[in-house]
Amino acid sequence: MRKTDNYRKHHDDLRIIITRLQPMLDAKAIAANPQGVADVVRDLFGKFSVHLAIEDSTLYPKYAVHTDARLRQVALTFQTEMGSLSKRFDTYKRAWAGPLAIGRDPAGFVAETKEIIGLLTTRVRREETHFYDLVDTAA
């Protein structure tokens, strides 16, 4: 078992949720039934909030002081570059906390959700291609 298997599993779970969410991002359909998309977004909130909390409070700090210089540098760089994502995601969660908020501005919800999905997807891809393998090798 690799050291990053649980994190990779979280990424797989996030991809599944995003795959469910993307076809629902139609403002007219959301206006007619905001509850359906709110349920999927709630799943995204739960999964990604836990994932971010674990990575940002445990994984990055641990490897930011590792003896392997390359791993340490990547951890520090990622921690700095991606640290604002947690705040951005919290803002998104507060803005779109349920079907009433989503139903008040479906077009705004769609635009922000697409932006958040892009940020999450970028982070996941970068971690998998530039960070997790270094962690596994160092372990």
N, C-alpha and C positions, 0 to 999 in steps of 0.2 A: 504494500500500500504506500502510495506517495504521500508526502507531507501535505500536499495541497488538494488531495482528493475531495475533501469536504467543501472547499471553496469552489472547486470545479463543478461539483454537484449543484451548489447554489447557482452557479452561472447557467447550468443546464435548466434548472427550474425557472430562472428568470427568462431565459429564451422561450420557454413554453408559454409563460404568462404573456410576454410581448407578442408572441405569435397569435395568441387568442385576442389580444387587445387591438392590434393594428387593423384588422378588417372592420372593427367597430367604430373607427375614427371617422365618422361621417356626421357632420353637424345636424343635418335634418333628421337622421335616424335617432341620434342622441336626444334631440328636442322632443321626439315622440316617446322615447323610453330611456330616460337617463339611468334608471335603476340597473339595467343590464350591464352597461359599461362601468357603473359605480362598483358593482360586485367584482369585476375583474381588476379594476384599479385598486380596490381594497386588498386583493391578493398581492398585487405588485408592492403596495405600501408595506405589507407585512414582511414579505420575503426580502425586499431590498433594504429595508430599514435594519433588519437583523444583520444582513450581510455587510452593510456599510459599517455598522457599529463594531462588528468583530474585526474586520480588516483595519479600520481606522484606529481602533483602540488597542489592538493586540498585534496583528500581523505586521503592519508597517513599522510600528515602534520597535518590535523585536528585531527585525532585520536592518533597521536603520543604525544599529550598533553592532552588527555582526562583524566577525573577523575577516570575512571575505570582502575585499574592497569593492569589487564590482557589484555584488549583491547589496552591500551597504549603500552605494551610490544610487542604484536603481530604486531602492526602497525610499531613500531620502527624496529623490527627484519625484517619484510618484506621489509620495505623501504631500509634497509641496504643491504639485500640479493638480492633484485630484482632491485635495483637502476641502476645497470650496463646494464640491459636489454634494456633500452631506448637507450643508446649509441650503443649497439650491433645492435639494430634494425635500427638505423640511418645509421650505416655502411653498413648494408645489403641493405637498400633502395638506397644508393648512388651507390653501386656496381652493382645493377640489376635494373637500372632506366628505362629500356624499352626493346623492342624486339631486338634492335641492341646489347646491352650489353649481354642479355640472349643468343642470337644466336651465339655470339663469343665463349662462353664457356658453352654449355648446361650441361655438366657433372658437372662442378663447381657450376653452378646454382642449379642443383638438390641437390647436397651435402649440400650446404649452406641453401637451402630452407628446407630440411629435418631437419637440425639442428635448424633453427629458429622456425619451427613448433613445435619441441620438447620443446624448451624453452617457447614458448607461451602457449602451452598446459599445461605444468607444472605450470606456473604462474596462469593460469585460474583455474586449479584444486585446487591448494593450497588456492587461495583466496576464492573459493566457500566452501571449507571444513574447513578452519581455521580462516577466517577473516570476511567474510560477515555476518555470523550468529552472531558473537560478536557485530558487528556494529548494526545489526537489534535489538538485545536484549537491547543494551545500549540506543537505540533511544527511 
